């Protein structure tokens, strides 16, 4: 690497040329700054609001029952859906209560349950 020294007003200035290694490090540092800026923008963006659940599915006497989100009910009992025929993990979840956001999710969950627990 060749350095050129110049004197301007009593101050010695060094003019260095950037070699391949220095250029690589400069580009890498620039990329790191760009990634950090992108991460800050990503994490600072507003998060979508999640709606409070409207319903609660629970086990009621061996059947799936629908309650309000705060546990009032049952609003409906699905007599043809037997919880004993569901996988154990689903039975445990229904014993605790499964929150459901809206009617579309309710229908989706009921259709998935029907395949496993109808006699």
N, C-alpha and C positions, 0 to 999 in steps of 0.2 A: 504494500500500500504506500503510495507516494503522498506525502503531505507537503503542501506549499505554504511557506511562512511569508507573511507580508507585514509590514509595519505601517500602521496608519495612526497618525497623531501620537506617536510614542507608545502605542499599544500593539503588541505582537498578536496577530490574528493567524489562526491555523485553518486552512481550507482543506478538509479531508474529503476524499471521495468514498462513497459507500460501496463496499465490495459485495459479493453475492451473499455472504453470511449475514452482513448487516441488513441487506435488503430483505432477506428471509425473515429475520427477527422483527423488522419494522412491519412487514405485512402480517406476521403472526400477532403482534401486539395490536394492530388495527383490527384484526378479526376478533380478538378477545374483547376489545372495547365494543365492537358491534354486537357481539353475542350478549354482553352484559346489558347493553341498551335494550336489546330485543327482550331479554328476560324481564327487565324492569317494566317495559310497556305491557308485556303479557300478564304479569302479576298485578299491575295497577289497574287493569281494565275492570269495569264494573261486573260483578257477578250476577247472573240471572237470579231473580227472586224465585224461591221454591214455595209453592203453595202449601198451605197447611193441609194435612190429610183430612178427607171428608168422612171416611168410613173406617171401620175396623172389622176384620174377619176373625172370628174366634170359633173354637169348638164349643158346641152346646149340646150336651147329651149324645155325643157320638156323631153329630152332624155339623156341617159348616153353617154358621149363623152370621148375619150382618148386623153390626151395631154402628151407632154414630161414633165419630172419632174420640169423643170423651167417654165412651162405654155405655151410653144409654141405649136400651133396646132389650131384646133383638128387634130390629126393623123387619127382618125376614129370616126364616130358617129354611135351609135347602135340604128337605127330607130325603132327597134322592142322592145326596152327597155324603157318603160315610167316611168319617175321618180315619177309622180303623184300617181302611184299605189304602190310605196314602203312605208314602215313604215316611220313615220315622222322623226325619228332619222336618218334614212338613207338619207332622202331627205336633211336634214340640213347638214349632213356630206358631201354630194355631192355638195352642194352649196359652202361649204368651200374648197372642194377638198380633195380627198382621195389618199394619196401616195401609190404606188404599187412598190414593190421591183423588181419583175422579171415577166417573162411570165407565170410561174406556178401560182404565186399569182394572176395575172391578170385573168387567166382562171378560177381559183377557185372563185374569186369574181364575175365574170360575170355569172357563172353557178348558184351561190347562188342568184344573182339578178334576173335571168331569171324566177326562180320559183315564184317570187312575182310580176313582173311588165310586163309580156307579156299579151297583150289583145287577 
